[in-house]
Amino acid sequence: MSRRRIMHMITPSDSVSPFDVNMAVDAGYEVIVPHCGVGESSIADFVQDSIFSRPPKSASTTGMFIGGGDVNRASEMLEIAKRAMVPPFEVSVLADPNGAFTTSAALVAVIERCLTETASETLNGCNLKIFGGGPVGLSTAVLAKERGASVRLIRLTERANNVALSEFATRYGVEIDSCRAVEPSERIAEAADAQVIVTTAKAGIQVLGQEALDGASGLLIAADVNAVPPTGIEGVEVMHNADDVVCKWGSFKSIGALGIGRVKYKTQLEMLKSMLSSEDSLVLGLLDAYAEADRHA
Ligand SMILES: NC(=O)c1ccc[n+]([C@@H]2O[C@H](COP(=O)([O-])OP(=O)(O)OC[C@H]3O[C@@H](n4cnc5c(N)ncnc54)[C@H](OP(=O)(O)O)[C@@H]3O)[C@@H](O)[C@H]2O)c1
């Protein structure tokens, strides 16, 4: 008997992301079921409710996707889901809250590829400044730190605190340096000694202008994930993919949102496809996303 491929899309918030629904269907899932308001206390029941209705070793026909907008909650739910399985009764699970795991994975992989190809450098020891501490910024900080970069996460708003950052960094066993830069002058000062600048602010907000770039005389790469005008860094356009941008002291390589988005799309699609082709359970999180993105950068 051939079974239809079901994707349970689980989120603690009140709606699932249409982007993620489309991706699951394009990967080959035939039935998509959204489950909203499901968090840490109920995900184990969800997993166990789904595994026993299908034969052992049928992870390829039942998938789960953990979304929402909180990287710590999604990571915790992924761990709970993994522990809830009763081998050989298992499902495959992918966590990608706000698209942050696949987006940050693509961002870090594209930057590392660009560093290698254009400057014969790697992220190891590189001075990398991330502006914006939302889900994408936090995930980028952890991945860049894992790759050996010297990372500082710069918070952009007065209301920002580092509770989520410390929990997330602890989860991955890293320490992330952080500071706040709300005023343009503070951001210019933070950018000055960066070799790589990454902006991960809310869509449609310009974080750094020409003055910041003109003052960053050691800058090799500037990358921005925001596709909504204006872009996060003046002169970094959405279509840029290691393009040269000239400033006062010379030039740097520019990577825009669609250059990153192309790799993010491929990363998410291939992770979903791998779940459909594996009889054994795959439990995929942030580090798995990086491994996949590295193949497509
Ligand atoms: N290219 C792609 O494939 C792709 C995929 C997914 C998402 N994205 C983009 O990634 C970016 C980050 O998304 P996200 O989900 O991590 O977070 P987000 O909720 O969009 O916000 C990110 C951060 O922006 C800062 N921010 C918020 N309001 C601000 C304001 N008025 N002025 C200055 N900064 C402000 C805050 O930084 P602090 O907390 O530090 O104050 C916030 O944490 C967005 O632009 C999103 O569109 C791109």
The ligand as a Tripos MOL2 file, in Angstrom:
@<TRIPOS>MOLECULE
LIG
   48    52     1     0     0
SMALL
NO_CHARGES

@<TRIPOS>ATOM
      1 N1         17.1290   36.8790    2.2140 N.am      1 LIG1
      2 C1         16.3910   35.8870    2.7270 C.2       1 LIG1
      3 O1         16.3450   34.7720    2.1930 O.2       1 LIG1
      4 C2         15.6480   36.1140    4.0180 C.ar      1 LIG1
      5 C3         14.9360   35.0660    4.6400 C.ar      1 LIG1
      6 C4         14.3040   35.3040    5.8780 C.ar      1 LIG1
      7 C5         14.3620   36.5860    6.4400 C.ar      1 LIG1
      8 N2         15.0100   37.5830    5.7770 N.ar      1 LIG1
      9 C6         15.1280   38.9310    6.3450 C.3       1 LIG1
     10 O2         15.9740   38.8470    7.5020 O.3       1 LIG1
     11 C7         15.7680   40.0120    8.2840 C.3       1 LIG1
     12 C8         15.7560   39.6290    9.7540 C.3       1 LIG1
     13 O3         14.6330   38.8280   10.0380 O.3       1 LIG1
     14 P1         14.3860   38.2760   11.5230 P.3       1 LIG1
     15 O4         13.2580   37.3260   11.4150 O.co2     1 LIG1
     16 O5         15.6620   37.8850   12.1300 O.co2     1 LIG1
     17 O6         13.9730   39.5200   12.4330 O.3       1 LIG1
     18 P2         13.0100   40.7560   12.4110 P.3       1 LIG1
     19 O7         11.8740   40.5080   13.3080 O.co2     1 LIG1
     20 O8         12.6700   41.1470   11.0200 O.co2     1 LIG1
     21 O9         13.9190   41.8900   13.1300 O.3       1 LIG1
     22 C9         15.2990   41.8180   13.1700 C.3       1 LIG1
     23 C10        15.8480   42.9410   14.0410 C.3       1 LIG1
     24 O10        15.6770   44.2140   13.4400 O.3       1 LIG1
     25 C11        15.8970   45.1870   14.4490 C.3       1 LIG1
     26 N3         14.8510   46.2200   14.4020 N.ar      1 LIG1
     27 C12        13.5280   46.0670   14.6100 C.ar      1 LIG1
     28 N4         12.8980   47.2630   14.5050 N.ar      1 LIG1
     29 C13        13.8610   48.1580   14.2260 C.ar      1 LIG1
     30 C14        13.8710   49.5620   14.0020 C.ar      1 LIG1
     31 N5         12.7470   50.2750   14.0160 N.pl3     1 LIG1
     32 N6         15.0450   50.1640   13.7280 N.ar      1 LIG1
     33 C15        16.1970   49.4590   13.6690 C.ar      1 LIG1
     34 N7         16.2520   48.1160   13.8770 N.ar      1 LIG1
     35 C16        15.0980   47.4970   14.1480 C.ar      1 LIG1
     36 C17        15.8630   44.4780   15.8010 C.3       1 LIG1
     37 O11        17.2180   44.3310   16.2110 O.3       1 LIG1
     38 P3         17.6410   44.3230   17.7690 P.3       1 LIG1
     39 O12        16.8640   43.1910   18.3660 O.co2     1 LIG1
     40 O13        19.1010   44.0880   17.7270 O.co2     1 LIG1
     41 O14        17.2620   45.6450   18.3260 O.co2     1 LIG1
     42 C18        15.2530   43.1310   15.4130 C.3       1 LIG1
     43 O15        15.5830   42.1030   16.2850 O.3       1 LIG1
     44 C19        14.4770   40.6600    7.7640 C.3       1 LIG1
     45 O16        14.8330   41.7750    6.9790 O.3       1 LIG1
     46 C20        13.8760   39.5730    6.8960 C.3       1 LIG1
     47 O17        13.0810   40.1090    5.8600 O.3       1 LIG1
     48 C21        15.6720   37.3600    4.6100 C.ar      1 LIG1
@<TRIPOS>BOND
     1     1     2 1
     2     2     3 2
     3     2     4 1
     4     4     5 ar
     5     4    48 ar
     6     5     6 ar
     7     6     7 ar
     8     7     8 ar
     9     8     9 1
    10     8    48 ar
    11     9    10 1
    12     9    46 1
    13    10    11 1
    14    11    12 1
    15    11    44 1
    16    12    13 1
    17    13    14 1
    18    14    15 2
    19    14    16 1
    20    14    17 1
    21    17    18 1
    22    18    19 2
    23    18    20 1
    24    18    21 1
    25    21    22 1
    26    22    23 1
    27    23    24 1
    28    23    42 1
    29    24    25 1
    30    25    26 1
    31    25    36 1
    32    26    27 ar
    33    26    35 ar
    34    27    28 ar
    35    28    29 ar
    36    29    30 ar
    37    29    35 ar
    38    30    31 1
    39    30    32 ar
    40    32    33 ar
    41    33    34 ar
    42    34    35 ar
    43    36    37 1
    44    36    42 1
    45    37    38 1
    46    38    39 2
    47    38    40 1
    48    38    41 1
    49    42    43 1
    50    44    45 1
    51    44    46 1
    52    46    47 1
@<TRIPOS>SUBSTRUCTURE
     1 LIG1         1 GROUP 0 **** ****
